[in-house]
Amino acid sequence: MFRRSPSACSFFLKPLVFFLAFLVILSLIRIAFFAEFRTGDFGVRDFLPAFWMGVRIDAKWLATLILPAWIFWLMSAKWPKAKKWAEAFGLIAGGLMVLLGFVNIEFFRFYGTPLSAVIFGLFQDDTQAIIKTVLSDWPILPYVGIFLAAMAVPVILSALIPSKGTNPYGGAISLRTKGNLIIAVVMTILLSLILRGSLGKFPLRFQSLSVSPHTFINQCVPNGAILFYEALCDQSALNFKDGRDGELKALGFKNIDEVNQVLTGASPAAQPLKPAKKPDVVLAVMESMGRDQFLSHVPGKNDTLGRLAGELRDAWVFTNGLTIGPGTFPALEGILFDTPYTPLSQSRYGHLPFPFSKVLPFKEAGYEVVFVTGGDANWRNLRESLPRHGFDKVYGDASIHAAFPEAEIGTWGIGDEWMFKFAKRLMDERKASDKPLLLVLLSTSNHPPHEVPDGRATLPVDPDLLPQAIERDKPRAEFTKMLQTYQYASDWLGWFVGSLREEGKLSNTVVASTGDHNARFKYPPQGAFHHQLGVPILFWVPAEIRKELPQVDQTQWVTERDIFPTLSALALGRLPLPEEGRNLALPHRSFAYGYFGVGKYGVAVGKSGAVRIDSKGKLQCFRLEGDKFENQPCTEELLREGRFSAAQRAKVGWVIRSALLH
């Protein structure tokens, strides 16, 4: 495509070779994706449909981006200077496709899902911390080398095509000749067809990418470009241009009355008892506190819990828990606001108060609502946004460091030790006459690059004792570091609960804790969502409140949507709304529902199986066989629970949209 003035043959052959070379490179990226993340369950035969559809997607998006280069290339037939513009646009188009392919691979490695709108939240994170994490965890230098090689190959191959002859009128060739003009028109039409992606009634669309009943095989189809485009569309969807009824119609409901009919048709929740005295309430959202590390605790061998282990004796320990979001901020927003839309508080609607905030019932009941994070209070603009949504005070690492100047500040903030000591000090300084307290904590220590803060010593850990569902795709030393920071965070959570117990504060304090999400482990792509999304959900309930309650089934499936309905029931005697999560102390439904991880609209899961929820109310059912969810025909129970969960999602979307659209 570059260098000397070509003859008519080489003039048209060079861009063709350039295009095909990039297409091969993009196909190699897809093969690398499959090879990197597949398990033994999938072979080449499973992959071939995804590969062929992926080639079509690559060709479509490469044609879309390279179209300006083709126009300038044709212009260079008359104006030679246009050739440089063609070369530049061609390299930009191909380079962008390759770069987005790399980003998709690392995004999948980190989040366990293809590239999505979650990526836009990274631009609101601590930039220096993000850069440090990327440099620490991503193979930057190999990627740079591969990227440069990928850029060089199309250039070299097109340059190897001999260029002979010139146009006497000064351009590369003359398009006045009939043959050259026909070739130019035919190639332009061909490029247009590739750009459309299909000869059928509809162009090749994102909806066309399902080629297999297996989720992972379908995840191999889209390239980084189409995923980034869809992420942009999802991000702009926070415009709610389809109105307050948009989501419920996307889920197959006609109107809100039909949604309410489904919700009110279920058995009602039991009215919780209101305690005689309002207890303080603490919720600790722990960075990367996953279920698998929690359950792999073996004292003296793989001590992942530290002092927390001794504090679980009278806790409600729900180990069949699922996160509500794919990252810290989506999970935090999901827990606090019960929203499937994220980042909602950073969107165009973030300046508005959220009447659906789950802390408001506490504030209305006279609680002081406080947020403390070991990270920067300006992260995601928390210091400014949370007070709009019900919080009275927001503290971050700067406030904690002022109280404990000996504390070390790391990549993502101050150690969990100091966050919990700061929280304990806030509670100790309160007077009997003060308002009751709702305290929400967000830890940061168990985060890449997994460095134990302040050089604190750790107890023995053994990555070999992690579940076999976790693929050993990292050096043993890296797994060890991950377990050490997990232990550090859990240990200081245990210290905090133990301190409240020693001082008698647990008699009038409800404490809850969960992980924002699981650690970034690699799991089989099929049937392991309960591992991928797995987090423990813990409650310490005062004996006076607990004695009035029946035995709680701690083996039931739960999600983080259940946390605030449970807290508000225990502390305020508040009855959950039909669209909200469950009061786990008096659950009236056997299925838990979460917004994230399986279907487009989440998954409902109970002891008899799980239901994936997609557009138009489409449901797919699974049963747990051994340690893997397998496809199964939908039973009446699963269909009913799936329909109910879809109605919950529709109502939640309707409530949020109604509040924010004026």
N, C-alpha and C positions, 0 to 999 in steps of 0.2 A: 504493500500500500504506500510505500515511501520511496524516496530517492528520485531516480532519473525519470524523464518524460517517457511514458510508455507508449507502445503501439496500441491500437484498438483492443487487441486480444489481452495484453497485459493490463491495460487500463481497467477492464472489467474483471479480470481474474484476481488482481491484487486485493480489492475490497472483499471479494468472495472468500479468499483464503484467510484474510484477516478475521472475518466474521466466523468462519468455521473453526479457526484456531481457538478463539475465545469460547465457542460453544463446547469444544472438547474439554477445555480447562474447567468450565462450569460443570460439565458432566463428571469430571474427576473429583470436584468438590463434593458432589452428591454421593459418589461412591465412597469417598472418605467419611462422609456423615454416616452412611449405612454401616461401614466397617467399624467405625468408632463406637457407635451406640447400640448396635444390634446385639442380641443374645443368641445362644445356640438354637433357639426356636425358629429362627428365620434363616433361609438360605437364598441362593441366587434366584431360584425360581420365584420365590415370594417377592423379591426385589425388582424383577424385570418390569412388571406393569408400572411400578413407581418410577423406574428409571426412564422408560419411554415417555410417560406423561411429563416427567421432569425435563426431558430434552425439549419437549414442546413448550413448556413454560419458560425455560431458559431462552429458547429461540424468540419467543414472543417478547419477552422483556428486553432482551438484547437488541432486537429490532426496534423496539420503542425508543430506547435510549440512543441508539446509533443512527436514527433517522436524520438528525441534523448533519451528522458526518457524511451521510450519503448525499444529501442535498449539496453540500459544499464540494464533495468529490465530483459530482456532475458539473457544477459550476466551474471547476478547475479545467474542464475541457476548453473553455473559452478564456477564463481568467486564471492563470497559473498560481497566483498568490492565494487563491481559495484552497489550494491543496494543503497548505499549512493548517488552515482552520479545520479541514476535514480530518487531518491526522490528529490534531489536538482533541477534537470532539470524539473521535473514535477511541482514543486511549482513555479519555475520561469516562466514556460509557462502559467500556470493558473493565476498567479499573474499579468503577463503582460496583459493578456486578460481582466482581471477585471479592472486594472488600466486604460487601454485605453478606456474601456467602461465609466468609470467615467469622463475621459477627454472629451469624445465626448458629454456627457450630459452638462457639463459646457461650452464647446465651443459653443454648440447650444444655450444655454441660453444667452451667451454673443453676438454671432454674428448672431444668427437666422438661421444658416445653419449648416449642419453636418461638422465634422472635415475636414479641407482642408489644402492646402499648405500654407495658411495664417499663420498657427501655427509656421512655421519656421521663420517667421519674428519676433516672440517673442524673439528668441535667439539673435536678434540684437537690442533689446530694452534695456533700462536702467534696468539692472538686479535687483538692489535694489528696484526700483519703481515697477517692475513686482511682486517681492516677496511681497511687502507691499500691493499691490492691491489684490493679490491672498489671502493673509491672511485676508484682510479686507472684501472681497466680497464672497469668497468661504467658504462653511461650512467644513473647513479642519478637525476639530476634529471628527465630525460625519463620514466623509469619512474614516478617519483613523480607527475608530472603525468598520465600515462596512467592510473595506478591511481586517482587521485582522480576523473578523468573517468569511469572505468568504474564507480566507486561512485555517482557522481551521476546517471548516466543512468537506471538502474532506479528510483531514488527519484523523479526528476522525472517520468518517464513514468507511474508509478503515481499520483503526486500530481495529474496532469492529469485523471484520471478524476473526474468530478463526483460529489460525495457528497450525497445527498438523503435526508432522512427520518431518524428515530431510532426506537429501540425504546422504547416507553413503560415497559418494565420496567427501563430503565437501561443495557442493553447496546447493542451496535452494531445487531444485528438479533435477531429471535427464531428460534431453531432448533426451536421447538415447532411451527411451521407445517410442513405436510407438504412443500410445495415446497422450502423452504429446507433442510429435513433431507435430502431426496433429493439436492439439489445437493451438500451437504456430503459425503454418503456417496459419491456418484459421483466427486467430485474426490479424495477420500481414496483410493478404489480406484484411480483413474487414477495418483495419485502413487505408490502401491504398485507398480503395473505398471511405471512408469518406473523406479522404484528397482530392480526385478528386472531390467529391461533386456531381457527376452525373454519371448515367449509359449510358447516351446518347453519341452522337458523340463528343460533346465538354464538357470540365469540367465546373464546376460551376464558372462563371466569374462575374465580376462587372456589365457587361452588362445584366446579367440575373436577376438583382435584382428588376426590375420594375414589380410589381404585382398588381398595381392599377392605375386608371386614376388620383388619388389624390396625389399631391406632398408629403404631409405630411406622408401619409401611406407608400409611398416608402422610405421616410427618416427614417422610423422605421426599415427598413430591415437591412442595413449594420451595422456591429459592429465596435467598435473603431479600431480593428486590420486591417480590410480591408480598412477602410477609411484612416488610417495612411499610409498603403502601397500605396494607390492611391495618397495620398498627396506627398509621396516620388517620385512616378512616375511623378506627375505633376511638382514637383520641378526639377527633372532631365530633364524634357521636355525643360527647358530653355537651354539645350544643343543644341536644334534645330537640332537633328540628322536627322530629316526627310527633312532637307534642306529648302530653302526659299519658296518652293511650298507646304510644309507640311500642313499648316493650310488651305490654300485655297482648297486643295484636300479633307481635312477632312470635309469641308463645302459643298462639292459636286460640286466644280468647276474643270474643266479640266486643266485650265492654267490661267495665269494672263490676257491674252487677253479676255477670257470669262468674267472675273471679270470686266475689264475695259469697256466691252460692256454694262454690266448692269449699271455701274455707269454713263457712258456718255449718256445713254438712258433716264435719268431723266431730268427734267427741270433744266436749269442752274441757278446758283445763280446770283442775281443782283449785279452789280459792285458798291461797296460802294464809297462814296465821301471821298477824302483825305483831312483832315483838314488843314487849312492854317498854323497852328502852331501845332507841335506835343505836345499833352498833356502828363502830367505825368499820370502814371497808377498805381493803387494800387489794389491788390487782397488779401483779408483777408480770409483765410481758417480757419473756426472756429471749434474748437473741439466739436463734438456731437451736432451741431446746427440742430436739427431735425425740420421737417415741423409741426408735431403735437403740439409741445410746442410753436412754432411760432404762429400758428393759434389760440391757446388757450388763447392768451393774452387778459385779461380783466383788465383795469386800476383800481387799488384800491382793486381788488379781487385776480386776478391771473396775476400779473404784470411780465410777462416773458421777456419783451423787455426793460424795463427801458427807458433810453434816446433814444434808437434806434427808438421807436415808433414815436417820434416827427420828426425824420429825414426821414421818409418814404414818406412824402407828395409829393415829386417830384421824387421819385425813381421808377425804374421799379422793381416791386415785383412779381417774378414768384414763386408762392407757389406750383405749380404742377411740382416740380423738383425732380429728382432722382440722387442719388449718383453714382459715377463711380466705387466704390470699397467697400469692406466689413470692412475696417479698415482705420486708419489714413494714414499709409504709402501707401497701395494700392491706396487710393483715391488721395493722393498727387502726386504719380507717374502718375496716370491716368490723372490728370489735367495738370501736367507740360509736360508730354511726350506723352499723348494720347496713352498709352500702355495698352493692356489687360494682358500683362505678368508682374507678380510682384512676388518677389522684383527684378526688372530688374537691377537697379543700384547696388544691392548687389550680383548679380550673377557673373558668370565668364566673363560676357560681360561688367560689370560695369566700368572697367578700360578704355573702349573705349569711345570716344566722341559720343554723340547721335545726329546725324544730323537731327533727327525728333523732337528734343526738341522744344516745342512751344514758348520758350522765344527767340530762335535764330532770328526770324524775327525782334524782337525789338532790339536785339544787333546789327544786321546788319543795322538797321535804325539809329544807333547812340545812343541808349539808354544805360544808366548804369543800370545793372540788379542786384538787391540786394535782399537777402533773410534774413528775421528776424523771429526767433521763440522764444517763451517764454520758450521752453525747452532747453535741452543741444544741442549745435550745433554739438556735436559728435554723437548724436543719429542717428542710421542707417548710420553713417559715412557721414552725410550731409556736414560737413565742407570740406571733401576731395572730395566727389563725385560731388556736385553741380557745382563747378567751371569747371569741365570737360564738363558740359552740358549747359554752357552759362551764368552762374552767375559770377559776378565780385566780390561780397563780400557776406559773410555769417556771421550772428551774432546770438548768442544764449544767454542763461540766464546769463552767466558770463559777457558778454559785457554789458548787460542791468543792471546787479547789480553794475557794476563798475560805470555806469552813475547815478544810483539811489541806493546808498548803504542802504537807509532806507527800501528798498523793502525786503519782506520775500520770501525765496525760499522754495517751498513746494515739495511734492512728485514728481511731474512731471515738476517742473521748477518754473519760476517766474510768478506772476499774470498777467493776460491780461491787467490790468491797466497800468502796467509798460511797457509791450511790445508796447502798443499803444502810450504811452508817448515817448518811445524811437524812434518809427517810426516817430512820429510827429517832434521830435527834428532833426532827419536826414533830413526831408523835410525842416524844418526851416533853417537849416545851409547851404542849397544849394544856390548858387548865380545865378543870371539871366543868366550868361554866361555858366553855367554848362550844361552838357548833360541832356536831358530829362530822367526821372527816371521811371523804372519799379520796383515796390516794392512788393514782395510777402511775406505775413505774415502768420504764422502758430501758432494759439493759443493752449493753453494746459489746461486752468483752469477748463473747464467744463468736468472733467474726474474723474472717481472713484479715491479716496474715496469721492469725492464731498465735499470738504472743501473750503469755501469761503476764498480766500487769504487775508492776512493781517487783519483778523477780521472785514472786511468791513460789514457795516449794509446792510440789504436787505429789499426790499419792500414786501408786503404781497403776498403769493402764495397759491394756493389751488389745490391740486392734483385732487379733484373731478371735476374740470373743464377740465381735459384732455379728449380727445375723448374716447368714449366707446370702440373703437376698441382696446385700450390698456388694457390688462388684469391686474387686480390688484393683482399681484403675489408677491408683496413686502410689507413690513410694510409701513404705511402712512408716517412715519418719513423719510424713505428712498426716497420716491417719493418727499417729500418736499425738501430734500437736493439736489436732482437732479435739481429741478426747481430753487432753489436759486443760484446754480452755473451757470445755464443757464442764469438767469437774470443778474448775475454779468458780464458774458462775453458779453451779448448783450448790456448791459448798457454802457460798455466801448467802444464797437464798435460804439455805438451812440455818445459817447463823441468825438471820433476820427473824425467821419464825421461832427459833429457839429462844431468842432474846425476848420476844413478845410473850412466850410461854413462861419463862423464868420470872418475869415481872407481873404476871397475872393478866396481861393485856389480851390474851387470847380468849378470855372469858367474855369480852365484849368487843371482839374484832373478828369480822369475817375476812379471811385471807384467801385469795385465789391466785393461781399462777398457771401460765401456759407458755409454750414457745410461739414466737411469731411465725415460724415455719420450721421445717426440718433442716438439717445441715445439707450441704451440697454434695450428697452422695449420688452415685450412679446406680440405678435400679433397672431391672428388666422392663422393657417398654410396655409389656402387656401384663395386666392382672396384678400389678404391684402398687396401685395408687394409694393403698392404705399405708404402705411404707413411705412412699414419696411425700405424701401429705401428712404423715403421722406426727402428732404432737401429744404429749400428755396434758391433761387438764386436771388441776388439783384444787381442792377446797379444804380449808380448815374452818369449821363451823362451831361457834360457841356451844357448850354442852346444854345450856338452857334452851337454845333454839333447836338443837339436834334431838333432844329428848321428846319433842312433840311430833317428830317426823317418823314415818315408817322406814324400814330398812331400805337403803339406797342401793340399787343395782349398779355396781361399779364396773361391770363387764359390758354394759350397753354401749352402743356407738354414740358418740357425741361430736359436736363441732363447736368451733369458737363462737358461733351464733348463739349458743346456749349459755354463754358466760353471764352476760348482763341480765337476761331474764331470770337466771338463778339468783344472782346477787340482789336484784331489786325485789325478788320474792322473799328472800331470806331477811333482808334488812328493812324493807318497806311494806311487806305484805302485798306487793303489787302483782296483779294477775297478768301474765303475758298476753299480748294481743294475738289473734289467730295467725297473723303473718310473721310473728317474731319466732325466735328460737324457743326452746323449752325450759321450764323450771325443772332442773334435774333432780331436785328434791321430791317433786311430785309430778313426774313426767306423765303426760296424758297421751303421748304418741310414742310408738316404739321405734320410729325412724328419725334419724338426724338428717338435716339438709345443709349442705354447704354450697357456696356460689362457684367454687373454683376446682379445677383439676382434671375433670373427666369430660363431661359434655360441655357444649357452649354455655349452657346455663347451669352447670354444676352437677352434683350427684346427691341422691338420697340413699342412705345406707342404714340397714338394720340387721338383726340377727338372721333374718330369712333371705337376705340378699341385698343387692344394690341396684339403683336405677339411674342410668345416664339420661340427662335431660337436654334436648336439642331444640332447634327452631320448630315452630308450628306444633309444639307439644310432642314431638317424636321422642319415643322412649326406647332405651336398650337396657336389657336386664342382665344381671350377673349373680352368680352364687359363689360363695367362698369354699373352695375345695383345697383342703390343706392350708397352704399359705398363699393361695393365688385365687383371684377372682376370675372365674370362667364365664363365658357367655351361657345364658340359659333362656328358654322361653319365658315370657313375662307371665307370672301368675296374676290372679285377680288382686291379691294383696299388693304386689309390686306395682301394678298398673294404678291402683288407687293411691298408693304413696307417691308415685311419680307425678300423678296428676295434682295431688295436694301440694307437693313441693313446687311444681311449676306455677301453681296459683299463688304460693307464697312469694316466689320471685316476681311475679307479675304485680302483686299488690305492693311489695316493697318498692319496685320501680315506679309505680303509680304515685305512691306517697311522696317519694323523693322529688319526682318531677312536678307534682302538684305544688310542693312547697317552694320550688326554685323557679318555676315558670310563672311570670306575672303578665 
